[in-house]
């Protein structure tokens, strides 16, 4: 309890060692509905949790997976890339076929000529970057159960707003949801409105720390303090920013006394090794 406010963490990161948190939820109905001889094609960056989760889930289900990766320079020396990038190596070892494209071409997604060619040649199911689509929302609705009815607030980090939209659909009308966007932009409400008409939410947009995958040493120090204090690992892209913002809100008395808050831990921990590798190049700090 902090300042008279109770915080509980829903440990979605404990669902599965490789397909954890919201990635498991988003992929569930996308992959369970795949027919025989159908392949999956999806998109992501070099350290994408979604790419790793999709690769591992497809491996378990014996489904062929194709990953379109942003950054054509990564494919010029694949052996070196895989030696230095734990995320891509994990995906490759799980059997995912990796295709590296330029950042300019990557913006085209399904309209890239080589992707359109793959669609013609293969029986493919496309899953968008981050995994958010109507089937993903169905999976994310299952995060909340009857045991979560007693909470006044539910908090969650936002990347594509899919998990948050599923939580909104599953929450009780008297509960208020607080979203913490992990990147800049004023598009989140429009994205949420694509999947739900619920309005019992607010977005805290000041805790993105500069944008997607951006950070400050204050955030790194907070994540390390949180782990030492509560023995819970947060990630610097999503859950660390959410929990930092939530603690700031509590410290500044933005919740009444005796409020009960459920913070959803959406996973994303597999990318910490890669993040630490980049962090060491800039400072002596790292995530413990």
C-alpha positions in Angstrom: 0.0 0.0 0.0 1.3 3.5 -1.0 -0.3 6.7 0.3 -3.4 4.6 1.2 -3.7 3.1 -2.2 -3.5 -0.7 -2.8 -1.7 -1.9 -5.9 -1.9 -5.5 -7.2 -0.1 -6.8 -10.3 -1.7 -9.3 -12.7 1.3 -11.3 -13.8 0.5 -12.0 -17.4 4.3 -12.3 -17.9 4.1 -15.7 -16.2 1.8 -17.4 -18.7 4.5 -18.9 -20.8 8.3 -18.5 -20.8 8.5 -17.7 -24.5 4.9 -16.6 -25.5 4.1 -14.5 -22.4 1.7 -11.8 -21.5 -0.4 -10.0 -24.1 1.4 -11.8 -26.9 0.0 -15.1 -25.8 -3.5 -13.5 -25.6 -3.2 -11.8 -29.0 -1.9 -14.9 -30.8 -4.3 -17.4 -29.3 -7.3 -17.1 -31.6 -5.2 -16.0 -34.6 -3.3 -19.3 -34.5 -6.0 -21.7 -33.3 -8.0 -20.9 -36.4 -5.3 -21.7 -38.9 -6.1 -24.5 -41.4 -3.7 -27.2 -42.5 -0.8 -26.1 -44.7 -1.4 -22.5 -43.9 1.5 -20.3 -43.0 1.7 -17.1 -40.9 3.3 -13.9 -42.0 3.9 -11.0 -39.7 6.0 -7.9 -39.1 8.3 -6.5 -36.5 11.5 -4.7 -35.6 14.9 -6.2 -34.6 14.0 -6.6 -31.0 10.3 -7.3 -31.4 8.5 -9.3 -28.7 5.8 -10.1 -31.2 8.2 -11.6 -33.6 9.7 -13.9 -31.0 6.3 -14.9 -29.5 4.9 -15.6 -33.0 7.9 -17.7 -33.9 7.8 -19.8 -30.7 4.0 -20.2 -30.8 4.2 -21.4 -34.5 7.0 -23.8 -33.6 4.8 -25.4 -30.9 1.9 -25.7 -33.3 4.0 -26.9 -36.2 3.0 -23.8 -38.3 5.4 -22.3 -40.8 6.2 -18.7 -39.8 7.6 -15.8 -41.9 8.8 -12.7 -40.3 9.3 -9.4 -42.2 11.9 -7.5 -40.2 12.5 -3.7 -40.4 16.1 -2.9 -41.3 17.7 -4.4 -44.5 21.2 -3.8 -43.1 20.5 -6.6 -40.6 20.3 -9.2 -43.4 23.7 -8.3 -45.0 25.6 -10.5 -42.5 22.9 -12.7 -41.1 25.4 -14.8 -39.0 26.7 -11.8 -37.3 23.2 -10.4 -36.7 22.0 -13.6 -35.1 25.2 -13.7 -33.0 24.5 -10.2 -31.6 20.7 -10.2 -31.5 19.1 -12.6 -29.1 15.6 -11.9 -30.2 16.2 -12.6 -33.9 18.3 -15.7 -33.1 15.5 -17.0 -30.9 13.0 -16.5 -33.8 15.3 -18.1 -36.3 16.1 -21.0 -34.1 12.3 -21.6 -33.7 12.1 -22.0 -37.5 10.8 -18.5 -38.5 12.0 -17.5 -42.0 13.3 -14.0 -41.7 13.1 -11.4 -44.5 14.9 -8.1 -43.9 13.6 -5.0 -45.7 14.5 -1.3 -45.7 12.7 1.0 -43.3 11.1 2.8 -46.3 9.7 -0.4 -47.7 8.7 -1.6 -44.3 6.1 1.2 -44.1 4.2 -0.4 -47.0 3.7 -3.6 -45.0 1.4 -5.9 -47.1 1.8 -3.8 -50.2 5.5 -4.6 -50.6 6.0 -6.5 -53.9 7.8 -9.4 -52.3 5.0 -9.8 -49.6 2.4 -9.7 -52.3 4.4 -12.3 -54.2 4.5 -14.5 -51.1 0.8 -14.1 -50.6 0.3 -15.4 -54.2 2.7 -18.3 -53.8 1.7 -19.4 -50.3 -1.5 -19.9 -48.3 -0.9 -17.2 -45.8 -2.6 -15.7 -42.8 -1.4 -12.2 -42.2 -1.0 -11.0 -38.6 -0.3 -7.3 -38.3 2.8 -5.8 -36.5 2.2 -6.0 -32.8 -0.6 -8.6 -33.4 -3.6 -6.4 -32.9 -6.7 -7.3 -34.8 -10.3 -8.4 -33.9 -9.1 -12.0 -33.0 -6.5 -10.5 -30.7 -9.1 -8.4 -28.9 -11.0 -11.6 -28.2 -7.9 -13.1 -26.6 -7.2 -10.0 -24.5 -10.7 -9.9 -23.1 -9.8 -13.1 -21.3 -7.1 -11.4 -19.2 -9.8 -10.2 -16.7 -11.8 -12.7 -14.7 -14.5 -12.6 -12.0 -11.8 -12.3 -9.4 -10.9 -8.9 -10.8 -14.3 -7.3 -10.2 -13.3 -5.8 -6.8 -10.7 -3.3 -8.3 -11.6 0.3 -8.8 -8.9 1.0 -11.5 -7.1 -1.2 -14.0 -3.9 0.0 -15.7 -2.1 -1.1 -18.8 0.7 0.0 -21.1 -0.3 0.8 -24.7 1.7 0.0 -27.9 -1.0 -0.7 -30.5 -3.9 -0.4 -28.0 -5.1 -3.9 -28.7 -4.6 -5.2 -25.2 -6.1 -2.1 -23.7 -9.2 -2.4 -25.9 -9.7 -6.0 -24.9 -9.4 -5.0 -21.2 -12.0 -2.3 -21.8 -14.4 -4.8 -23.3 -14.0 -7.2 -20.4 -14.0 -4.6 -17.5 -17.1 -3.9 -15.5 -18.8 -0.5 -16.2 -18.0 0.8 -12.8 -14.2 0.2 -13.3 -12.0 2.9 -14.7 -9.1 2.0 -17.0 -5.9 4.0 -17.3 -3.7 3.5 -20.3 0.0 4.5 -20.4 1.1 4.9 -24.1 4.7 3.9 -24.6 5.1 6.1 -27.6 4.3 9.6 -28.8 1.1 10.4 -30.7 -2.5 11.4 -30.4 -3.9 8.4 -32.4 -4.6 6.1 -29.5 -8.2 7.0 -28.9 -9.0 6.5 -32.6 -7.3 3.0 -32.4 -9.3 2.1 -29.3 -12.5 3.2 -30.9 -12.0 0.7 -33.7 -12.5 -2.1 -31.3 -14.7 -0.9 -28.5 -17.3 1.8 -27.8 -16.5 1.8 -24.0 -15.6 5.2 -22.7 -14.6 4.4 -19.0 -10.9 5.2 -19.6 -8.3 7.9 -19.6 -4.8 8.0 -21.2 -1.8 9.3 -19.4 0.3 10.5 -22.3 3.2 12.1 -20.4 5.1 9.0 -19.5 6.5 7.9 -22.9 10.0 9.1 -22.0 10.5 10.6 -25.5 8.8 7.9 -27.6 8.9 4.3 -28.5 12.0 2.5 -27.0 13.2 5.9 -25.6 14.2 6.1 -22.0 16.0 8.2 -19.4 18.2 7.1 -16.6 15.4 7.9 -14.2 13.4 5.2 -15.8 16.2 2.7 -15.7 16.9 3.5 -12.0 13.1 3.1 -11.2 13.0 -0.3 -12.9 16.0 -1.5 -11.0 14.6 -0.1 -7.7 11.3 -1.8 -8.4 12.9 -5.2 -8.9 15.0 -4.9 -5.8 12.0 -3.8 -3.7 9.2 -6.0 -5.1 11.1 -8.8 -6.9 9.2 -8.1 -10.1 11.0 -7.5 -13.4 9.6 -4.7 -15.6 10.7 -3.9 -19.1 11.8 -0.5 -20.3 9.5 -0.3 -23.4 6.1 -0.9 -21.8 5.6 -2.0 -18.2 8.4 0.1 -16.7 6.8 3.3 -18.1 3.4 2.2 -16.9 4.5 1.5 -13.4 6.6 4.7 -13.2 3.6 6.8 -14.3 1.3 5.0 -11.9 3.6 5.5 -8.9 3.9 9.2 -9.9 0.1 9.5 -9.9 -0.1 7.9 -6.5 2.7 10.1 -5.0 0.8 13.2 -6.2 -2.4 12.0 -4.6 -4.4 11.5 -7.8 -6.3 8.6 -6.2 -8.6 8.6 -3.2 -7.6 6.7 -0.1 -8.5 3.0 -0.1 -8.5 2.8 -3.9 -7.7 -0.6 -5.2 -5.7 -0.7 -8.5 -4.9 -3.7 -10.7 -1.8 -3.2 -12.9 -1.6 -5.6 -15.8 2.0 -6.8 -16.4 2.0 -7.5 -20.2 5.3 -9.3 -20.4 7.9 -8.1 -22.9 10.8 -9.3 -20.9 12.6 -11.2 -23.6 14.0 -8.0 -25.1 15.9 -6.9 -22.0 19.1 -8.6 -23.1 19.1 -6.7 -26.4 18.2 -3.5 -24.6 21.1 -3.9 -22.1 23.5 -4.4 -25.0 22.6 -1.1 -26.4 22.5 0.5 -23.0 26.0 -0.5 -22.2 27.3 1.3 -25.3 25.9 4.6 -23.9 26.6 4.3 -20.2 27.7 1.9 -17.4 24.1 1.3 -16.4 22.0 -1.7 -17.3 18.8 -3.4 -16.2 19.4 -5.9 -13.5 
